[in-house]
């Protein structure tokens, strides 16, 4: 089974990427949808119990925020795949202006300041980079 963990600042395309690539194959675990850590933990446990493939669709900008997912996935013998959304603040601010549910500009900039790029040392089995070029997702091998 596999757990996919997205890492990226708000408005970097994570949820759109999920809908385009994983909607029909992976359960989406997102604090935007679940609103509480309790609900998130219950859904994570359900996914492990049923051996479901899942995507963690949160910003996950720090090593610490990714740690609990990686530890749980390892304990449940899941492959852990990371997708790093390589976006600039100006691009995210522009995309944010075109969203239905906009995010405070300060929030986008704050998450960018916190951003710690994922590393294999954290426990990822694979990591990819995602960029949006001409409104299309481009996936490439991850380079640290």
ChimeraX attribute file (.defattr): number of C-alpha atoms within 10 A of each C-alpha:
attribute: neighborCount
match mode: 1-to-1
recipient: residues
	/A:1	14
	/A:2	18
	/A:3	26
	/A:4	25
	/A:5	25
	/A:6	27
	/A:7	29
	/A:8	27
	/A:9	28
	/A:10	28
	/A:11	24
	/A:12	26
	/A:13	21
	/A:14	22
	/A:15	20
	/A:16	13
	/A:17	18
	/A:18	19
	/A:19	12
	/A:20	11
	/A:21	12
	/A:22	17
	/A:23	15
	/A:24	9
	/A:25	12
	/A:26	19
	/A:27	19
	/A:28	21
	/A:29	20
	/A:30	19
	/A:31	15
	/A:32	10
	/A:33	11
	/A:34	13
	/A:35	10
	/A:36	11
	/A:37	11
	/A:38	10
	/A:39	15
	/A:40	17
	/A:41	14
	/A:42	11
	/A:43	18
	/A:44	20
	/A:45	13
	/A:46	12
	/A:47	18
	/A:48	21
	/A:49	10
	/A:50	8
	/A:51	14
	/A:52	16
	/A:53	18
	/A:54	22
	/A:55	22
	/A:56	24
	/A:57	22
	/A:58	21
	/A:59	23
	/A:60	24
	/A:61	22
	/A:62	16
	/A:63	16
	/A:64	11
	/A:65	13
	/A:66	21
	/A:67	14
	/A:68	11
	/A:69	19
	/A:70	22
	/A:71	15
	/A:72	15
	/A:73	20
	/A:74	15
	/A:75	10
	/A:76	14
	/A:77	14
	/A:78	20
	/A:79	17
	/A:80	20
	/A:81	20
	/A:82	24
	/A:83	21
	/A:84	26
	/A:85	25
	/A:86	15
	/A:87	18
	/A:88	13
	/A:89	17
	/A:90	11
	/A:91	12
	/A:92	19
	/A:93	20
	/A:94	11
	/A:95	15
	/A:96	20
	/A:97	13
	/A:98	11
	/A:99	10
	/A:100	7
	/A:101	8
	/A:102	13
	/A:103	14
	/A:104	11
	/A:105	14
	/A:106	10
	/A:107	12
	/A:108	19
	/A:109	18
	/A:110	12
	/A:111	18
	/A:112	17
	/A:113	11
	/A:114	12
	/A:115	17
	/A:116	15
	/A:117	15
	/A:118	25
	/A:119	16
	/A:120	12
	/A:121	7
	/A:122	13
	/A:123	18
	/A:124	18
	/A:125	13
	/A:126	15
	/A:127	22
	/A:128	17
	/A:129	18
	/A:130	25
	/A:131	18
	/A:132	16
	/A:133	8
	/A:134	7
	/A:135	8
	/A:136	10
	/A:137	17
	/A:138	12
	/A:139	14
	/A:140	13
	/A:141	11
	/A:142	15
	/A:143	8
	/A:144	9
